[in-house]
Amino acid sequence: MIQEYKLSNIQLKKYIFLPLIKLVAVIVIATVLAVVWFDIRIERLHFVVGFTWAWAFLMHLLPLLIMGCRHCQLSRDSSFAIDTINNFYYYHAKDKSLTFRLGEIDKVIKVVSPPKYDKRMDFMGFSYFFYWKIKLLSGKTLSISCMLLDIDEFLGKDAILEKRLFPIPPSNQDLMEFGQNQ
């Protein structure tokens, strides 16, 4: 049985649009509650709201947009397939293809954010992003975004967790053409 993974609207909603809507809603509600709770005077309202939104943009929205764009860029026009019967893995991007067997995998690393690593609640708004780092015995490393390979456990190999504040995958520029690594 072959399981194929591609970027779809479900991943775009899950990783970009819904978190963006939730984050903006929380910021708006928190701003309104803070203005009412602390009884901000009209002449200070613009400063307080402007400072709050600038802080929220720099600390939450900008990292979410940067990570979302990078993950989307790497997942677009790519596919990853797993042949569970023959233990083959297929990766295809715009101009790069790679196929390998389960025995050719040295290790699988799941790179996650600190809250996901420690199994804590996400207060950053973008810490649910992760990517897979597949190290092959040939020395190649394949990085696959969560927007492409959206699974919790890698099929066929146990994954090691690695913690990074911003889990942004590097590009797969060191891959050879299909079939040359066998």
Secondary structure by P-SEA (a helix, b strand, c coil): cbbbbcccaaaaaaccaaaaaaaaaaaaaaaaaaaaaacccccaaaaaaaaaaaaaaaccaaaaaaaaaaaaaaaccbbbbbccccbbbbbbcccbbbbbccccccbbbbbbcccccccccccccccccbbbbbbccccbbbbbccccccccccccbbbbbbbbcccccccccccccccccc
